[in-house]
Amino acid sequence: MKDYALPILIAPDELRSLVGSAGVQLIDCRPTEAYVAGHLPGALHADLYGLNLCDSDPAPLRAFLWMIAYLFGIKGIDPAQTVVLYDDTTDWRVARTWWLLDCFGHPRARILNGGLRAWASAGLPLSAEPVAPVRTNFALQPQADRLASYREVLAGLGQPGTRILDVRTRLEHLGQDIQAARGGSIPGAIWIDYLENLDEQGAFKPAHVLAPIYEAAGIRPQSEVITYCQGGYRGAHTYLALRLLGYARVRNYIGAWKEWGDRLDLPIDVFPEGA
């Protein structure tokens, strides 16, 4: 689809033929009220928004990942099935849930490109019938190379093969929109707003449009890239974009700026007004 390196995204017409098929789960990542108002036929509901980690030291990180695996199980997500996630568009909420599944090495996690908006625009049906989840044994193990802690970000500062990628707004990056104890950015971070990944309809841009955005900023496929934002959601979106482009060494900083900015022992860059 649209020349991506990995078959993560799925178009509405392709997904239509899979709805109701054995071995395929649809997961609605939107808020509960949106799910109740209308969802893809047969879709389960799993909104993980607000479940953030602001301390990526080893013990809280292990506890957080255990909790996420537990939630995946009680939400009925099956590691043995193809899972297709969706939101209203292909924005950060669905990207972050996909990234969490990727952190556990789920082999068949996909995303409806363009989300419910694209599905409805194609004239495809919705359902208001809720689907009760059947608990599964979500026994996949975390993959350490999919996420970064603050210690790993700190170790990567100044390393020639590592790129720290700030995907927040320009004002957040400059330290003028402060959403932690301190405003600013991680030293040496390259800034590319995650919204650069999406077209006007809220779908991912084609690879031939996305790739030059990152390569022009010095983020190349051979680089080790650590993405970050405020809480890990927008960072997950750009993590997904780079995976679509075939970048093999990408991690999302799970503690994000909320952790980094709150820790007074960690270095920051602050830019002057008008920068």
PyMOL commands that set and color helices and strands:
alter all, ss='L'
color gray80, all
select helices_A, chain A and resi 12-16+32-37+58-74+92-103+115-121+144-146+150-156+170-174+194-197+207-215+233-244+256-262
alter helices_A, ss='H'
color red, helices_A
select strands_A, chain A and resi 9-10+24-28+44-45+82-86+109-112+147-148+162-166+190-191+224-228+250-253
alter strands_A, ss='S'
color yellow, strands_A
deselect
rebuild
show_as cartoon
